[in-house]
Amino acid sequence: MLQITTLRVGSCRVPAAAAGLPDRGKVMLPALAHFIETGKTTLLVDCGYGNAFFVATEKFPGRAYRLVTPVVLPPEEHLTKQLLHLPDRVVLTHMHGDHVAGLMDLPDHIPVSASNDAISHLRGLSTLGATLAACPHYLRDGILKRTPQAIENHPVVATSLAQFPYGNDLTDTGDVIAISLPGHGVGQIGIWLPAAATFLIADAAYSCGALRSGRLPPAFVLATLGNAKAYRDTFNRLRALMQARPDISFIPSHCRECAP
């Protein structure tokens, strides 16, 4: 039986309006990771923050990232404090620091997967470009050292989701399907878990409430963090899916109502 355990691996403080949230001022948003057990294998989707984030942002230009989004990582929220056992594979939805930093706390031998676009883009980033892409060069180098593999190496399968009809079967069983969710960062993917009717949608929305209400982050934020037009298209398709399939649980990576 498929099981999903959601972990809070640190939090960051951001202006609520920048995340499309109705709150006033600044809010703390969790960085969520998900441990998936299929019965045959285990996968960790994203890794949240970790000590590597603070190393990567100690000096400029990386420090600018920490100044813009201050981070809190209590000892009990470190990834290795929460995992009962190591995953067979890590899947990164995209390459932003709040999704990848915790990877450096895991042994090097664990395979890592991401989209081909995300991997190729990371390889081409300069030191300054890596910071501007929200993956300072220390994190960039740590990921590339592990030789991440493209999710596109896995078979393409039908998903049963009208708005997202195809994805890549990461386990060859149909239990864990990676689906392209373009617009945020480069090469973002989500994870569809049919048996649990659960869709991990990464940063394609910052909260379930935003999807329900149709509240998008400001255009300048969308453009700064990716492709605004593609983000809106993905967001609108997710909204349509939410309305058509009320049985599906949507889990954005920074949603406070989804956090443990």
N, C-alpha and C positions, 0 to 999 in steps of 0.2 A: 504493500500500500504506500502510495506516495505521501511524503510528509514534507512540510515547509516550516522552517524555523526562521523567523525574522529577528535580526540582531540590530541594535543601535550601536554603531561604532563611532562615537563622537557626535558633535553637533557644531553648527556654525551660526553666527549672528549675521542676519541680512536685513535690509529694509523690506518690510512686508510688501510694499507696493511693487518692488522689483520682482517678487515671486508671484505676483498676481493674487495676493492674499488681501482680504478686507481689513485686517488689523491695522492699527495705527503704529507709526514708529518702526522700531526694529524687533525682530522675533528670532527665537532660536529654532533652527530646523535640524531635525535628526539626519544623520547619514546612515542609511539602512543597507544592510547586507542580508543575503538570504541563503540559508543552508538547505539544500534539497536532497532528500533521500528517496530513491526510486525503488529500492529493494535489490537492485543490481549494481548501482553505483551511487556516488555522492558528488554533488557539485556545489560550489560556493559562487553565488552570483554577486559580484562586487565585493569590495573589502573595506569600504569606509576609510576613516583616518587611521593614522599610525604614527609611530615615532619618526618615520621617514618624512612625514609632512613637515615637521618642525625643523628637521635638518635641511630640507629642500628650501624652506622659506626663512632661513636664518639670515641670509645676506641678500642684497639686491642683485639682480632684479627679482628673484623669487620672493623676497620679503614683501613686495607690493601685494602679492596674493593674500598673505596673512593679514595685512593691514586692511584690505578691502573686505575680507570675510574672516573675522576673528574666530578662532576654533577653540572648543573645549573638548578635552578627551580625558575623562576620569579614569583612574586605573582599572576599575571594574568593567569599563566599556572597551578596553583593548580587545582586539579580535581574538588573540590567543587565550585570553581569560574566559572567553565565552564558548569556544568550540569544544565540544566533547571529544571529537576526534578530527583528524585532518581530512579535507576533501580529496577525492580522486582527481578533481580538476577544478580550476578557477575560471569563471567566465566573466569578462569585463564588459559591461554594457557600453562604455565609452571611456575615454582616457583622461577625464578630469581628476584632479588631485583628490577630491573627496570620495572618489570611487576606487582609486588605485593605491593610495598610500599604504593601507593595511597589508597589501600584498607583500611588502618587504619584510613583514614579520613572519611570513610562512617560509618553509624550506624551499630551496631552489628547485628541487626535483619535481615539484607538483606542476603538471602541465597547465598552460595558460592559453585561453582562447579569447578572441575578439574578432570583430569584422575586419576584412581585408582593408577596407578604406581607413579604418581607425589605425591599424598597424602601419600602413604605408605613410599616412599623414604624420604619425609620430616619428618615423625614421627620418623624415625630411625637415624636422624642426631644428632651427638654430637655438642657441642658449636663450636669447631674448624671445624668439618665437615660441619656445616651449612655455615660457611664463605667460605670454599673451594667450596661449592656447590652454591655460589653466592646468598645465602639467610641467612644472619647473624641471630643469634639465636633470636634476638628481633623481627625480621620479621617472622621467623619460628613460634615462640610462638603466635604471633598475628593472623596468619592464622589458626593455629590449634585450637585456642580458639573459632573460628567461626564454628568449626565442618564441614569442607568442605565435600560435597557429590560427589560421583563418577559419571562422565558422563556416565559410563557404565550401570548405573541404568536405563537409557533411552533406548527405543527400537532401535534395529539395523535396518537400512533402506538402500536401494540402493541409490546411489548418482548421477548416470548417468555419472560419471567421470571414464573413463577406467583405469586410473592409480591409482585411489583411489576409488574402487567400493563400499565400505561400510562405514557407519558412524553411529553415535548415534543422533537420532532426539530429540533435546533439548526442543522443544515446542509441540511435538506431532502433528504438522501440516506440517512438511517437510520444514518449512521456515528457520530453523537454525540447521545445521548439524555439529556436531563435528567429525573431522577426525584425526586419529593418524598421526603425522608427526615426527617420531622418529629420534634421532641423536643429537639434541641440548638439553642439560639438561637431565632430566629424565621425561618421560611421556608427551612430548610435543604434543599438539593438535593444529590443525587449525580449522577455522570455514568457512564452505561453505554455501553461501546464494544463492540458486538456482534462486530465483525470480529476484535478482539483478545481477546475473552472476558475483558474487564477491567472492573471496577466500582470507580470512585473514590467512596468512601463518606463523604468528609469526616470529620466528628467523630461519626458515628453509632456508632463504636467507636474506641478509642484505639490499638488494636493488633490484628493478625490473631490473636495468641495469645488475646486477650480474647474474640474471637468463637468461636474453637475451643473454649475452656474454658467459655464462658458467664459469664465474670467481668465484672460490671457495676461502674461507679463507684458510690460510696456515694449513697444517696438524696438527702442534702442537697446534694451536688454537682450531681446531675441537676436538682434543683429550682431551684438557684441559677442555673444556666446555661440553663434552658429549662423544658420540661414533662416531668416525670419519667415520667408514665404513657405519654405518646407516645414518649419515648425507649425505654422498655422494649419497647413494641410494635414499633418499628422495628428495634431490636437483635435481638429474637427472630425477626422475619421474615428478617433478614439471616443469622442463624444457620441457619435452616431452608433458606435458599437455598444457603448454603455446604455444607450436608450433602447437599442434593439435586443440586448441580452442582459436583462437585469439579474440573471443568475451568475454572472461573472464578477469576481472580486478583482478590482483594479488596485494595484499597489505602486504608487509613485515612490521614488527613492528618498524623498524628503517630506513625505506626508506625515503630519503629526498624529492624525487619527489612526494611521497604520503602525505607528511605532510601538514597540513593547514598553 
